[in-house]
Amino acid sequence: MMVAGAFTVSCADYNDTYNFKTSPDPSVVPQYTDLGPVKSYLDKSVHPNMTLGAQLKLKDFNDQAMYHAAAINNFDDVFFGTDLMSGKIINGKGSMNFISMNTMVSHAKEIGATVYGSPIAANSNQPDDWFKYLTSPIEIIVDFIEEKTVDFSTMATGNFPGKEGTKGTASIKKRNGKNQLYVGKDTKVRIVDGFTVNPLNKYYIVFYANADKDASFNITFSGNKIANPQSTDGKYTVKGGADKKTKFEVECRSAEGETDGYLRIESMRSAEFYIESVEVGYYPDNHRDQTQQEVNDTIHYALNTWCDALMRNNAGCIKTFSLIDEPIDVKAEVEDGIYDLKHATKDAEGKAEQIFWQDIFGSENYAPTVATAARNAYQKYQGDPNELKFFISETGLEEQKKFQSLMYWIGIWDTKGAKIDGIDAKLNLIYSEDETKQQATVTALDNMLTNLASTGKLIRVSNFDIKYQDADGNGVSAKDISDDQRQKLADFYAYVIKSYMSKIPSDKQAGICKGSMPDTNDPVGLWSIDTQTKDWVRTATYEAFCKALSGK
């Protein structure tokens, strides 16, 4: 539907898109009812490559209610923000949930909707828990380390020199033909000591005991009183009987801050029993860190697995993606004032606190590696590689140094075969009643668009929401904005659109993507939302879009 100006359109015509009837109707509201769908005002004979996009939540698209109707009727394509990024789809063990994406793909194909793909790789909204799981230490076979063993049969009969043995009686006596440690009634005695404990180790204690009649006792290991399934309320019992012996197996750790290794037995008032021998030892940590090569191989596997699953579920539906999202770090430089890429921070031991793709692939091979994996998977699953396009998304490109830095890295990635088709410039705009601030914003915007036009790349602008500030720098909310202020805001929206359409060559105009269709807390929308009826009411910004797109 091509129009040069405003006209009246019926509800039926308005909501009939590709023979798909959208509902409810976002058009019939006071003041701007004579305007057609926003996208109908863009003359595709003059701007054949330019699209008008809308960002919305994947759930809102799948619900097929007002957000869906407004997007399909008024915009050429839809974008789901972070909803299709790996961090939203992959859980900590690598399971992937594509149910919502599958619903979207099926419906988009049904109605002929065009989708702009969420970033394939980034630093945020990535499956950090999965990366941590994949690169966790590897389990290995280890041998038991004997820390201390005492065989009481080798000791001479008489007093036992165990520490803390002054209370009660502990001595070496002959029983059943061999010497054993006798523990008398109400006795506390260290039966093993003289070694150093590691608080990280789990220790294993094995000993055999026997008694004439049932006897109970407690066990303390290096300051930590030990209870386990063999005990009852922390008390261990030796079953009585001249020909019986009980095997005790105890797992334990030392008390916090304790380094002195010892094993203490505390018998009850009525208890007396014998211990044949005791062994204390541990298994060293049966894990080792992955080598750098193993980590590299693992993260390459993760990338290929993610891209394969993404493109299998995409099945050729989405043909344009943000390949990488916001790669530039404005706090670090590489050379000649060029900003570095973002890299994971490191802890005091020099270990990365999380995994960034570029730390594994290398900065220069970051985009080429991701592009190759994504392209191969796209082609594998019904996608025509000639139709596939990749953009690099970045914010703050009105800053000259950041723009130059992005182009530095894109130049390297292009040289290495990454096939970067375009740049997705995220806008963070504020309209200010302070004329000096507003003029600075306009100048920066125009300079950015001029710079982008000079790249020869396809240029898309996204996150297209403009907030409003009064002359004192205070934000004006959607509920408080006046009609006059709303018109000023709408006029600035129109200026941005016309500046984009005039400065970016027609064959490089990849389009403009609106960040939020209705108002949020800020008056950013083409629609406001009636607080009582919840109806979407067109604002002056709706009219400004229509006029700007038609060249007025």
Phi, psi and omega in degrees: 000108182253129179225153177265337182208200184280148175204167180268136181228141181285158178301320182297314179295320183298321186264006180261103183236118182052041181063020177246121182274115178273149179208143000283178184270118181266021189250325190273088177220156184298160172081313184241031182290345181275001181268145177273186176302142185304314186295340183289348181270355179270118181280103184289345175287335178265326182234069189293334184262350186281134176237157175249119185247159177227136176263133176209168179284147180302320180298319180295326176292314183291333179290338178055046175249218189297316179302316180298313182297315180297319182292311184294322183283328190253347187230155182280327181216165180238152181223136186253023175058234182271358189297335180254019177276157188300325181293339178269348187248328186258129178271184187296339180255005176095001176288140185242132181251103180253017185301310182294323178294319179298320177298316180297313182300316180298315182289319179300319178293324181297319185256001179075026180283143178261135183240135172264126189283140175299156181305136179282325179222149181195189175257334177249165183055038176251161184281068185301321180295324178293316177303316181297318179295315183294327184257013179294159180306147183271136179284133181231166177276130178232156178265149177293134179255119180279115182276313182202132176230134178235122177253107186290343180292342180273355183265150179285148178297149181134192182298143177264126186276039181283142178296152182060027179263010182284336178269123182079196186236131172222126182205168177265121180229154178274131179211134180054038173085004178210155180291139178219163177276121177267127176246114183278182182296142175050052183244139171242125183208136172279116181266345174217136173199186176086030174218167183255134181260150173256120184298344180275343184275145168263124183261150180239129181242130177231127173208158179247137180224155176213161183202160177287324176219163185310135181220140183244153181203166173251158176237132174238127178244114177045054175084001184240115179287127191255130171234142176212180184302340178284348184256162174237114185054036178085358181258132176259145184235130172267124180285133183285153179145130186300328183254014181253148170217148184247132177266129178247129176235119188233129171260138184201163172231158178285161176293155181301130179083355182274133177241343181281117182273126176199160176234122183242136175254133178236105183278158177279172184299326184261006189264139165212133186204176184234147177237128183281310182199166179215139179233132177237130179196187182203160170264125177297164179310121183266034175228150172227149177296146175291146175290163179300323179294320178295319177298316178302312180298321182294315182287328172298319176300317181298316180298311181295323178294316179296311182296320180298313181293318180301310184286332175295317179283335177288321178051042175079003183291306179272124184250349180231129182230151159283119181287312182225141182248125173047065183278343191274136178253114183278002181256000182220145181237155177254311181194148175050038177076010179276130177293144176280171169283162175291141176225152182295141175287157182242151179278186184297337181267005178084010179267139179295135182283341172205171184257125171254139181308315186293337176289334180270313184281339187092143185303315184288336181255007182301294181296318178302320181292315180294317181298318180296314180297317182291318181295316180298318180291321179300315180292327181295327185246068168070011181264138176275113183299339179287341180267346186284132178230142179240135176243154168255123181264135179209151178251162175072025184284357172290342174280122186302316183294323179290320176300312180298323180293318178298317181292329176300313183287321177299322177299317178295314182295321176299316181300326181269014171087025184283341181057067176271110184278327186203175178241131176256103183270114178279128182264139173232080190256148175227130170271127182243138174288345174285113187299324180295313179296317183294320179295323177296321178296315180297316180298314180297320179297311181297319178297319179298315180295323176296316177299314181297321180297329183286349185283338185078003179268162168296140183237123175240139172246138185223182182056036190281077173235135179242123177270165185241131175237142175280182185296340180267004179086011179271138178291143177253124185279167179297324182284342184254350186290139179274167178298321180295318178293321179297323180292320177298319178296316180298320179297325179288322173305314181297322180298316181298316180298312182292326177294317177299313185291335180269328185269328179272125179306145185305319183284355179249004181280098179277344173126174179239132180244118179288133182290308178228130181288310176265172174301147166257217169295336178262154182278058187268354194269159166284341176232145163262166180243119181298126185294335182269306185272343185068012176291151174271123184246123181299141179251178176298335179293326176301310180298320181297320177299312183300314181293316182296318181293330179275358177093007181273000000 
